[in-house]
Amino acid sequence: MKLIFFGTLLAVAAASIPVFSAQNQCIAYGDETAEFTWRLCPNGEKYERQYLYYGFWSEFYPVESNAGECRWAAARSTWLCHDGEIYCDRAGCRGH
């Protein structure tokens, strides 16, 4: 039983590592008073969270790069959003 618990805990921790390390190079996009906010990351990685109720939000979870307001342009390493472009390189994403 102890081994199963430890294995499960390790699997959950390992699954969360890419999200947090990837988000270090990401940029926030959206409005916290609206329904959605995103983390836009290099290489077209995109994370979304949803407004649940009374100031509570869901956790960030990965979504397709073409979901929502911004679309990933791989040839330009750029997020194309309705209010501007967000440029990405090895250091991370910036601008709009």
VOBA-1610 file (N, C-alpha, C; in pm, whole numbers, padded with zeros to 5 digits, always signed):
BEGIN
Met+00082-00119+00000Met+00000+00000+00000Met+00087+00126+00000Lys+00189+00124+00082Lys+00280+00238+00090Lys+00347+00264-00044Leu+00385+00157-00114Leu+00450+00168-00244Leu+00355+00226-00349Ile+00228+00186-00344Ile+00129+00240-00438Ile+00109+00389-00415Phe+00097+00428-00288Phe+00080+00570-00255Phe+00200+00652-00303Phe+00322+00603-00275Phe+00443+00674-00318Phe+00450+00683-00470Gly+00416+00575-00540Gly+00417+00575-00686Gly+00318+00675-00743Thr+00199+00679-00682Thr+00097+00775-00727Thr+00143+00918-00703Leu+00198+00943-00585Leu+00249+01077-00552Leu+00359+01119-00648Leu+00448+01028-00679Leu+00557+01057-00772Leu+00504+01086-00913Ala+00404+01010-00958Ala+00345+01031-01090Ala+00277+01167-01099Val+00206+01207-00995Val+00140+01338-00994Val+00244+01449-00996Ala+00348+01436-00917Ala+00454+01537-00915Ala+00524+01546-01050Ala+00552+01434-01112Ala+00620+01434-01243Ala+00531+01495-01349Ala+00403+01472-01342Ala+00311+01528-01442Ala+00300+01679-01428Ser+00320+01732-01309Ser+00306+01877-01290Ser+00434+01954-01320Ile+00547+01888-01323Ile+00675+01956-01346Ile+00680+02027-01481Pro+00642+01964-01593Pro+00651+02035-01722Pro+00567+02162-01726Val+00452+02162-01664Val+00366+02280-01665Val+00433+02396-01595Phe+00486+02371-01475Phe+00547+02480-01399Phe+00678+02526-01459Ser+00762+02435-01508Ser+00888+02477-01568Ser+00863+02549-01701Ala+00763+02503-01778Ala+00731+02569-01904Ala+00674+02708-01879Gln+00597+02723-01774Gln+00534+02852-01749Gln+00633+02959-01707Asn+00755+02923-01669Asn+00856+03022-01636Asn+00891+03108-01757Gln+00873+03056-01879Gln+00903+03129-02000Gln+00777+03182-02068Cys+00665+03167-02003Cys+00537+03204-02064Cys+00496+03345-02025Ile+00395+03394-02095Ile+00342+03526-02068Ile+00191+03512-02043Ala+00142+03589-01949Ala-00002+03586-01918Ala-00077+03662-02027Tyr-00196+03612-02060Tyr-00280+03680-02158Tyr-00425+03661-02117Gly-00502+03765-02128Gly-00643+03759-02092Gly-00675+03860-01982Asp-00795+03851-01934Asp-00844+03944-01833Asp-00905+03863-01720Glu-00854+03883-01600Glu-00903+03804-01488Glu-01048+03834-01451Thr-01106+03938-01508Thr-01248+03963-01484Thr-01334+03897-01591Ala-01269+03839-01692Ala-01341+03771-01800Ala-01349+03621-01770Glu-01397+03546-01865Glu-01414+03403-01846Glu-01284+03323-01851Phe-01187+03365-01931Phe-01067+03285-01952Phe-00941+03368-01931Thr-00835+03304-01889Thr-00700+03360-01898Thr-00609+03249-01949Trp-00501+03289-02014Trp-00409+03193-02073Trp-00267+03221-02029Arg-00183+03121-02043Arg-00038+03133-02037Arg+00008+03091-02175Leu+00071+03183-02248Leu+00122+03156-02383Leu+00272+03131-02372Cys+00317+03020-02427Cys+00454+02975-02407Cys+00525+02955-02541Pro+00660+02950-02538Pro+00734+02920-02660Pro+00695+02783-02717Asn+00717+02765-02844Asn+00688+02639-02915Asn+00540+02606-02921Gly+00455+02705-02903Gly+00311+02685-02919Gly+00242+02619-02802Glu+00308+02610-02688Glu+00242+02555-02570Glu+00147+02659-02513Lys+00028+02614-02478Lys-00073+02706-02429Lys-00148+02641-02312Tyr-00165+02719-02207Tyr-00237+02673-02089Tyr-00353+02768-02063Glu-00463+02713-02018Glu-00584+02792-01997Glu-00635+02769-01856Arg-00703+02868-01802Arg-00780+02847-01681Arg-00914+02915-01698Gln-01013+02867-01627Gln-01148+02920-01640Gln-01193+02980-01508Tyr-01270+03087-01520Tyr-01332+03146-01402Tyr-01444+03054-01356Leu-01441+03015-01232Leu-01542+02924-01181Leu-01657+03001-01115Tyr-01627+03073-01007Tyr-01730+03151-00937Tyr-01666+03231-00824Tyr-01719+03345-00795Tyr-01680+03429-00681Tyr-01529+03442-00662Gly-01458+03471-00769Gly-01314+03491-00760Gly-01231+03364-00763Phe-01294+03249-00777Phe-01221+03124-00783Phe-01200+03083-00928Trp-01078+03036-00955Trp-01039+02995-01090Trp-01000+02848-01089Ser-01012+02784-01204Ser-00960+02648-01219Ser-00808+02656-01222Glu-00742+02543-01210Glu-00598+02537-01230Glu-00570+02551-01379Phe-00447+02591-01414Phe-00410+02594-01555Phe-00401+02451-01608Tyr-00447+02431-01730Tyr-00439+02301-01795Tyr-00404+02324-01941Pro-00333+02228-02004Pro-00291+02248-02144Pro-00409+02242-02239Val-00404+02326-02343Val-00504+02327-02450Val-00433+02334-02584Glu-00506+02312-02691Glu-00450+02322-02826Glu-00404+02465-02852Ser-00298+02481-02929Ser-00242+02614-02954Ser-00335+02703-03035Asn-00434+02646-03103Asn-00526+02730-03181Asn-00658+02754-03107Ala-00668+02711-02980Ala-00788+02735-02901Ala-00787+02879-02847Gly-00901+02942-02842Gly-00909+03075-02783Gly-00871+03186-02877Glu-00835+03299-02820Glu-00813+03421-02897Glu-00681+03423-02973Cys-00580+03355-02926Cys-00448+03362-02988Cys-00417+03234-03064Arg-00349+03249-03177Arg-00309+03137-03261Arg-00157+03136-03272Trp-00097+03019-03269Trp+00048+03005-03278Trp+00091+03004-03424Ala+00187+03091-03459Ala+00247+03094-03592Ala+00389+03038-03579Ala+00405+02910-03606Ala+00532+02841-03583Ala+00646+02900-03665Ala+00620+02937-03789Ala+00726+02989-03876Ala+00785+03119-03821Arg+00705+03194-03746Arg+00751+03322-03691Arg+00777+03317-03541Ser+00753+03201-03478Ser+00763+03187-03331Ser+00687+03299-03261Thr+00563+03317-03304Thr+00482+03430-03258Thr+00340+03384-03228Trp+00285+03439-03121Trp+00142+03424-03094Trp+00070+03539-03160Leu-00026+03512-03245Leu-00105+03614-03313Leu-00237+03628-03238Cys-00254+03741-03172Cys-00372+03768-03092Cys-00450+03883-03153His-00575+03896-03118His-00659+04000-03180His-00610+04141-03149Asp-00535+04161-03042Asp-00487+04295-03009Asp-00336+04311-03026Gly-00272+04220-03098Gly-00129+04233-03123Gly-00059+04099-03131Glu+00073+04104-03138Glu+00154+03984-03148Glu+00241+03968-03025Ile+00265+03844-02988Ile+00354+03812-02876Ile+00467+03729-02932Tyr+00590+03781-02921Tyr+00706+03717-02979Tyr+00772+03624-02877Cys+00819+03509-02925Cys+00884+03412-02838Cys+01022+03375-02891Asp+01114+03351-02799Asp+01245+03297-02834Asp+01290+03210-02718Arg+01417+03174-02713Arg+01465+03085-02607Arg+01451+03145-02468Ala+01453+03277-02458Ala+01440+03344-02328Ala+01296+03347-02278Gly+01200+03329-02369Gly+01060+03332-02330Gly+00978+03414-02427Cys+00857+03449-02385Cys+00765+03527-02469Cys+00748+03666-02410Arg+00726+03764-02499Arg+00710+03904-02454Arg+00634+03985-02557Gly+00580+04092-02511Gly+00512+04189-02601Gly+00364+04171-02608His+00301+04259-02668His+00170+04274-02728His+00134+04415-02732
//
